[in-house]
Each structure stands twice: as structure tokens, then as C-alpha cells.
Amino acid sequence: MTTAQSLMRGFGEVGANVVGLDLTVTEPVCEGLNIAL
């Protein structure tokens, strides 16, 4: 169950993800989604 828990993060939290993408890839995507919402 640790993978399911690690998928749930707050909007402001940026950390290592289970997909294995680098933070330089995931951070701009998350910021773009935050702006869109």
C-alpha cells in the first residue's frame, strides 16, 4: 500500500515520484496544473 500513499500529495509538495520522472520534468507540469486550476 505504500505506492498508493506515495501517489497522494498536496498541491505544494514536490518530491520523488513512483513513475521515475525527474523533478525537472514533473515540477513544471505540476505548476502548470496549479495555474490552470
mmCIF file of the N, C-alpha and C atoms, coordinates in Angstrom:
data_MODEL
# 
_entry.id   MODEL 
# 
loop_
_atom_site.group_PDB 
_atom_site.id 
_atom_site.type_symbol 
_atom_site.label_atom_id 
_atom_site.label_alt_id 
_atom_site.label_comp_id 
_atom_site.label_asym_id 
_atom_site.label_entity_id 
_atom_site.label_seq_id 
_atom_site.pdbx_PDB_ins_code 
_atom_site.Cartn_x 
_atom_site.Cartn_y 
_atom_site.Cartn_z 
_atom_site.occupancy 
_atom_site.B_iso_or_equiv 
_atom_site.pdbx_formal_charge 
_atom_site.auth_seq_id 
_atom_site.auth_comp_id 
_atom_site.auth_asym_id 
_atom_site.auth_atom_id 
_atom_site.pdbx_PDB_model_num 
ATOM 1   N N  . MET A 1 1  ? 0.808  -1.213 0.000   1.00 0.00 ? 1  MET A N  1 
ATOM 2   C CA . MET A 1 1  ? 0.000  0.000  0.000   1.00 0.00 ? 1  MET A CA 1 
ATOM 3   C C  . MET A 1 1  ? 0.845  1.269  0.000   1.00 0.00 ? 1  MET A C  1 
ATOM 4   N N  . THR A 1 2  ? 2.134  1.145  0.127   1.00 0.00 ? 2  THR A N  1 
ATOM 5   C CA . THR A 1 2  ? 2.966  2.339  0.175   1.00 0.00 ? 2  THR A CA 1 
ATOM 6   C C  . THR A 1 2  ? 2.937  3.100  -1.136  1.00 0.00 ? 2  THR A C  1 
ATOM 7   N N  . THR A 1 3  ? 2.765  2.393  -2.259  1.00 0.00 ? 3  THR A N  1 
ATOM 8   C CA . THR A 1 3  ? 2.728  3.097  -3.544  1.00 0.00 ? 3  THR A CA 1 
ATOM 9   C C  . THR A 1 3  ? 1.484  3.958  -3.656  1.00 0.00 ? 3  THR A C  1 
ATOM 10  N N  . ALA A 1 4  ? 0.353  3.475  -3.161  1.00 0.00 ? 4  ALA A N  1 
ATOM 11  C CA . ALA A 1 4  ? -0.879 4.258  -3.223  1.00 0.00 ? 4  ALA A CA 1 
ATOM 12  C C  . ALA A 1 4  ? -0.761 5.507  -2.354  1.00 0.00 ? 4  ALA A C  1 
ATOM 13  N N  . GLN A 1 5  ? -0.133 5.371  -1.207  1.00 0.00 ? 5  GLN A N  1 
ATOM 14  C CA . GLN A 1 5  ? 0.015  6.519  -0.320  1.00 0.00 ? 5  GLN A CA 1 
ATOM 15  C C  . GLN A 1 5  ? 0.985  7.532  -0.892  1.00 0.00 ? 5  GLN A C  1 
ATOM 16  N N  . SER A 1 6  ? 2.017  7.065  -1.591  1.00 0.00 ? 6  SER A N  1 
ATOM 17  C CA . SER A 1 6  ? 3.003  7.998  -2.134  1.00 0.00 ? 6  SER A CA 1 
ATOM 18  C C  . SER A 1 6  ? 2.454  8.765  -3.328  1.00 0.00 ? 6  SER A C  1 
ATOM 19  N N  . LEU A 1 7  ? 1.390  8.270  -3.949  1.00 0.00 ? 7  LEU A N  1 
ATOM 20  C CA . LEU A 1 7  ? 0.784  8.982  -5.074  1.00 0.00 ? 7  LEU A CA 1 
ATOM 21  C C  . LEU A 1 7  ? -0.005 10.200 -4.611  1.00 0.00 ? 7  LEU A C  1 
ATOM 22  N N  . MET A 1 8  ? -0.461 10.186 -3.380  1.00 0.00 ? 8  MET A N  1 
ATOM 23  C CA . MET A 1 8  ? -1.285 11.278 -2.872  1.00 0.00 ? 8  MET A CA 1 
ATOM 24  C C  . MET A 1 8  ? -0.399 12.319 -2.216  1.00 0.00 ? 8  MET A C  1 
ATOM 25  N N  . ARG A 1 9  ? -0.318 13.494 -2.826  1.00 0.00 ? 9  ARG A N  1 
ATOM 26  C CA . ARG A 1 9  ? 0.494  14.583 -2.294  1.00 0.00 ? 9  ARG A CA 1 
ATOM 27  C C  . ARG A 1 9  ? -0.319 15.871 -2.367  1.00 0.00 ? 9  ARG A C  1 
ATOM 28  N N  . GLY A 1 10 ? 0.052  16.810 -1.526  1.00 0.00 ? 10 GLY A N  1 
ATOM 29  C CA . GLY A 1 10 ? -0.571 18.120 -1.575  1.00 0.00 ? 10 GLY A CA 1 
ATOM 30  C C  . GLY A 1 10 ? -0.120 18.875 -2.810  1.00 0.00 ? 10 GLY A C  1 
ATOM 31  N N  . PHE A 1 11 ? -0.842 19.925 -3.186  1.00 0.00 ? 11 PHE A N  1 
ATOM 32  C CA . PHE A 1 11 ? -0.504 20.686 -4.384  1.00 0.00 ? 11 PHE A CA 1 
ATOM 33  C C  . PHE A 1 11 ? 0.870  21.336 -4.287  1.00 0.00 ? 11 PHE A C  1 
ATOM 34  N N  . GLY A 1 12 ? 1.272  21.727 -3.100  1.00 0.00 ? 12 GLY A N  1 
ATOM 35  C CA . GLY A 1 12 ? 2.554  22.403 -2.938  1.00 0.00 ? 12 GLY A CA 1 
ATOM 36  C C  . GLY A 1 12 ? 3.739  21.469 -2.753  1.00 0.00 ? 12 GLY A C  1 
ATOM 37  N N  . GLU A 1 13 ? 3.468  20.176 -2.618  1.00 0.00 ? 13 GLU A N  1 
ATOM 38  C CA . GLU A 1 13 ? 4.546  19.230 -2.335  1.00 0.00 ? 13 GLU A CA 1 
ATOM 39  C C  . GLU A 1 13 ? 5.134  18.690 -3.627  1.00 0.00 ? 13 GLU A C  1 
ATOM 40  N N  . VAL A 1 14 ? 6.447  18.744 -3.726  1.00 0.00 ? 14 VAL A N  1 
ATOM 41  C CA . VAL A 1 14 ? 7.145  18.168 -4.872  1.00 0.00 ? 14 VAL A CA 1 
ATOM 42  C C  . VAL A 1 14 ? 8.199  17.228 -4.329  1.00 0.00 ? 14 VAL A C  1 
ATOM 43  N N  . GLY A 1 15 ? 8.138  15.980 -4.761  1.00 0.00 ? 15 GLY A N  1 
ATOM 44  C CA . GLY A 1 15 ? 9.107  15.008 -4.270  1.00 0.00 ? 15 GLY A CA 1 
ATOM 45  C C  . GLY A 1 15 ? 9.299  13.907 -5.288  1.00 0.00 ? 15 GLY A C  1 
ATOM 46  N N  . ALA A 1 16 ? 10.083 12.921 -4.927  1.00 0.00 ? 16 ALA A N  1 
ATOM 47  C CA . ALA A 1 16 ? 10.320 11.787 -5.817  1.00 0.00 ? 16 ALA A CA 1 
ATOM 48  C C  . ALA A 1 16 ? 8.998  11.069 -6.076  1.00 0.00 ? 16 ALA A C  1 
ATOM 49  N N  . ASN A 1 17 ? 8.782  10.668 -7.306  1.00 0.00 ? 17 ASN A N  1 
ATOM 50  C CA . ASN A 1 17 ? 7.528  10.007 -7.643  1.00 0.00 ? 17 ASN A CA 1 
ATOM 51  C C  . ASN A 1 17 ? 7.777  8.565  -8.068  1.00 0.00 ? 17 ASN A C  1 
ATOM 52  N N  . VAL A 1 18 ? 6.719  7.778  -8.086  1.00 0.00 ? 18 VAL A N  1 
ATOM 53  C CA . VAL A 1 18 ? 6.843  6.361  -8.412  1.00 0.00 ? 18 VAL A CA 1 
ATOM 54  C C  . VAL A 1 18 ? 6.988  6.131  -9.911  1.00 0.00 ? 18 VAL A C  1 
ATOM 55  N N  . VAL A 1 19 ? 6.685  7.135  -10.723 1.00 0.00 ? 19 VAL A N  1 
ATOM 56  C CA . VAL A 1 19 ? 6.814  6.996  -12.173 1.00 0.00 ? 19 VAL A CA 1 
ATOM 57  C C  . VAL A 1 19 ? 8.284  7.018  -12.573 1.00 0.00 ? 19 VAL A C  1 
ATOM 58  N N  . GLY A 1 20 ? 9.099  7.701  -11.806 1.00 0.00 ? 20 GLY A N  1 
ATOM 59  C CA . GLY A 1 20 ? 10.526 7.747  -12.082 1.00 0.00 ? 20 GLY A CA 1 
ATOM 60  C C  . GLY A 1 20 ? 10.953 8.930  -12.925 1.00 0.00 ? 20 GLY A C  1 
ATOM 61  N N  . LEU A 1 21 ? 10.071 9.897  -13.117 1.00 0.00 ? 21 LEU A N  1 
ATOM 62  C CA . LEU A 1 21 ? 10.441 11.092 -13.870 1.00 0.00 ? 21 LEU A CA 1 
ATOM 63  C C  . LEU A 1 21 ? 11.268 12.018 -12.989 1.00 0.00 ? 21 LEU A C  1 
ATOM 64  N N  . ASP A 1 22 ? 12.155 12.737 -13.614 1.00 0.00 ? 22 ASP A N  1 
ATOM 65  C CA . ASP A 1 22 ? 12.991 13.685 -12.877 1.00 0.00 ? 22 ASP A CA 1 
ATOM 66  C C  . ASP A 1 22 ? 12.144 14.872 -12.428 1.00 0.00 ? 22 ASP A C  1 
ATOM 67  N N  . LEU A 1 23 ? 12.536 15.511 -11.348 1.00 0.00 ? 23 LEU A N  1 
ATOM 68  C CA . LEU A 1 23 ? 11.781 16.665 -10.848 1.00 0.00 ? 23 LEU A CA 1 
ATOM 69  C C  . LEU A 1 23 ? 11.765 17.813 -11.844 1.00 0.00 ? 23 LEU A C  1 
ATOM 70  N N  . THR A 1 24 ? 12.765 17.903 -12.707 1.00 0.00 ? 24 THR A N  1 
ATOM 71  C CA . THR A 1 24 ? 12.776 18.963 -13.719 1.00 0.00 ? 24 THR A CA 1 
ATOM 72  C C  . THR A 1 24 ? 11.659 18.759 -14.732 1.00 0.00 ? 24 THR A C  1 
ATOM 73  N N  . VAL A 1 25 ? 11.157 17.535 -14.834 1.00 0.00 ? 25 VAL A N  1 
ATOM 74  C CA . VAL A 1 25 ? 10.033 17.242 -15.728 1.00 0.00 ? 25 VAL A CA 1 
ATOM 75  C C  . VAL A 1 25 ? 8.713  17.420 -14.996 1.00 0.00 ? 25 VAL A C  1 
ATOM 76  N N  . THR A 1 26 ? 8.631  16.889 -13.787 1.00 0.00 ? 26 THR A N  1 
ATOM 77  C CA . THR A 1 26 ? 7.350  16.889 -13.074 1.00 0.00 ? 26 THR A CA 1 
ATOM 78  C C  . THR A 1 26 ? 6.990  18.237 -12.461 1.00 0.00 ? 26 THR A C  1 
ATOM 79  N N  . GLU A 1 27 ? 7.981  18.998 -12.050 1.00 0.00 ? 27 GLU A N  1 
ATOM 80  C CA . GLU A 1 27 ? 7.687  20.279 -11.384 1.00 0.00 ? 27 GLU A CA 1 
ATOM 81  C C  . GLU A 1 27 ? 6.989  21.274 -12.306 1.00 0.00 ? 27 GLU A C  1 
ATOM 82  N N  . PRO A 1 28 ? 7.463  21.503 -13.551 1.00 0.00 ? 28 PRO A N  1 
ATOM 83  C CA . PRO A 1 28 ? 6.739  22.432 -14.436 1.00 0.00 ? 28 PRO A CA 1 
ATOM 84  C C  . PRO A 1 28 ? 5.325  21.952 -14.764 1.00 0.00 ? 28 PRO A C  1 
ATOM 85  N N  . VAL A 1 29 ? 5.140  20.649 -14.883 1.00 0.00 ? 29 VAL A N  1 
ATOM 86  C CA . VAL A 1 29 ? 3.807  20.109 -15.166 1.00 0.00 ? 29 VAL A CA 1 
ATOM 87  C C  . VAL A 1 29 ? 2.878  20.381 -13.993 1.00 0.00 ? 29 VAL A C  1 
ATOM 88  N N  . CYS A 1 30 ? 3.344  20.139 -12.785 1.00 0.00 ? 30 CYS A N  1 
ATOM 89  C CA . CYS A 1 30 ? 2.530  20.396 -11.590 1.00 0.00 ? 30 CYS A CA 1 
ATOM 90  C C  . CYS A 1 30 ? 2.200  21.878 -11.453 1.00 0.00 ? 30 CYS A C  1 
ATOM 91  N N  . GLU A 1 31 ? 3.182  22.724 -11.713 1.00 0.00 ? 31 GLU A N  1 
ATOM 92  C CA . GLU A 1 31 ? 2.943  24.166 -11.623 1.00 0.00 ? 31 GLU A CA 1 
ATOM 93  C C  . GLU A 1 31 ? 1.932  24.613 -12.677 1.00 0.00 ? 31 GLU A C  1 
ATOM 94  N N  . GLY A 1 32 ? 2.011  24.052 -13.865 1.00 0.00 ? 32 GLY A N  1 
ATOM 95  C CA . GLY A 1 32 ? 1.056  24.381 -14.924 1.00 0.00 ? 32 GLY A CA 1 
ATOM 96  C C  . GLY A 1 32 ? -0.354 23.965 -14.551 1.00 0.00 ? 32 GLY A C  1 
ATOM 97  N N  . LEU A 1 33 ? -0.484 22.797 -13.937 1.00 0.00 ? 33 LEU A N  1 
ATOM 98  C CA . LEU A 1 33 ? -1.799 22.337 -13.496 1.00 0.00 ? 33 LEU A CA 1 
ATOM 99  C C  . LEU A 1 33 ? -2.339 23.218 -12.378 1.00 0.00 ? 33 LEU A C  1 
ATOM 100 N N  . ASN A 1 34 ? -1.482 23.649 -11.482 1.00 0.00 ? 34 ASN A N  1 
ATOM 101 C CA . ASN A 1 34 ? -1.922 24.539 -10.397 1.00 0.00 ? 34 ASN A CA 1 
ATOM 102 C C  . ASN A 1 34 ? -2.440 25.860 -10.954 1.00 0.00 ? 34 ASN A C  1 
ATOM 103 N N  . ILE A 1 35 ? -1.775 26.383 -11.968 1.00 0.00 ? 35 ILE A N  1 
ATOM 104 C CA . ILE A 1 35 ? -2.211 27.639 -12.584 1.00 0.00 ? 35 ILE A CA 1 
ATOM 105 C C  . ILE A 1 35 ? -3.534 27.437 -13.321 1.00 0.00 ? 35 ILE A C  1 
ATOM 106 N N  . ALA A 1 36 ? -3.668 26.298 -14.014 1.00 0.00 ? 36 ALA A N  1 
ATOM 107 C CA . ALA A 1 36 ? -4.882 26.012 -14.778 1.00 0.00 ? 36 ALA A CA 1 
ATOM 108 C C  . ALA A 1 36 ? -6.086 25.840 -13.853 1.00 0.00 ? 36 ALA A C  1 
ATOM 109 N N  . LEU A 1 37 ? -5.848 25.269 -12.691 1.00 0.00 ? 37 LEU A N  1 
ATOM 110 C CA . LEU A 1 37 ? -6.954 25.059 -11.752 1.00 0.00 ? 37 LEU A CA 1 
ATOM 111 C C  . LEU A 1 37 ? -7.269 26.344 -11.014 1.00 0.00 ? 37 LEU A C  1 
# 
